[in-house]
Amino acid sequence: MDNFLRESMHCGNCRQIFSLSSNELKIHCNICNQFFHCGIAGECIGPDCLIKDTSGNLKHRARYCNNCVSVIYNKETCLCKNCKQIN
């Protein structure tokens, strides 16, 4: 685990490099497959981006960067390009 936390990655938006132990990378974008600490659109409120556990309770919503969404509603929610095509 210590070796893993020493790894560094760059933010897909600003390209700044962060160590994984810094906890500054906030999301992994579900479409472009990059990590972000800024330029975050939020979680998609579309039906295909909802992951439920076996009991049917809400477990997780996919998150996206600004470039991979069609609509940003506020700083926390959006509609990704894939879900926008469904509507």
C-alpha positions in Angstrom: 0.0 0.0 0.0 2.8 2.4 0.8 4.3 1.9 -2.7 0.9 2.6 -4.2 0.4 5.9 -2.2 3.8 7.1 -3.4 2.6 6.9 -7.0 1.9 10.2 -8.8 -0.8 11.1 -11.3 -1.7 14.3 -13.2 -5.0 16.1 -13.1 -6.8 15.7 -16.5 -7.8 19.4 -16.4 -4.8 21.4 -15.2 -2.1 18.7 -15.7 -0.7 19.4 -12.2 1.0 16.3 -10.7 -0.3 14.9 -7.4 0.9 12.0 -5.3 -2.0 9.6 -4.5 -1.4 10.1 -0.8 -2.2 13.8 -1.1 -5.9 13.0 -1.5 -6.2 16.0 -3.9 -7.5 13.9 -6.9 -11.3 13.9 -6.4 -12.9 12.0 -9.2 -12.2 9.5 -12.0 -14.2 10.5 -15.1 -16.4 7.7 -16.3 -16.0 8.7 -20.0 -12.5 10.0 -20.6 -10.9 7.7 -18.0 -8.8 10.5 -16.4 -8.4 11.6 -12.8 -9.3 15.2 -11.8 -8.9 17.6 -8.9 -10.5 20.5 -10.8 -12.7 20.9 -13.8 -15.2 18.6 -12.2 -18.9 18.7 -13.4 -20.1 16.4 -10.7 -22.2 13.3 -10.6 -24.6 12.4 -13.4 -28.3 12.3 -12.5 -29.1 10.2 -15.6 -30.6 6.7 -15.2 -27.7 4.9 -16.7 -25.2 6.4 -14.3 -26.9 5.0 -11.2 -25.3 1.9 -9.7 -27.5 0.2 -7.1 -26.5 -2.6 -4.7 -28.4 -5.9 -4.6 -31.0 -4.6 -2.2 -31.9 -1.8 -4.7 -30.5 1.0 -2.5 -28.6 3.9 -4.1 -24.9 3.0 -3.9 -23.1 5.3 -6.3 -23.5 7.7 -9.2 -20.9 8.0 -11.9 -18.9 11.3 -11.9 -17.6 13.3 -14.8 -15.3 16.1 -15.9 -16.5 19.3 -17.5 -15.6 18.1 -21.0 -17.6 14.9 -20.8 -21.0 16.3 -19.9 -23.8 17.9 -21.9 -25.4 19.9 -19.1 -24.1 21.1 -15.7 -26.9 21.9 -13.3 -24.8 23.1 -10.3 -21.4 22.4 -8.8 -22.5 18.9 -7.9 -24.8 17.4 -10.6 -24.7 17.1 -14.3 -26.0 15.1 -17.3 -23.2 13.2 -19.1 -23.1 13.0 -22.9 -24.3 9.3 -22.9 -27.3 10.0 -20.7 -28.2 13.2 -22.7 -28.5 11.0 -25.9 -31.0 8.7 -24.2 -33.4 11.6 -23.3 
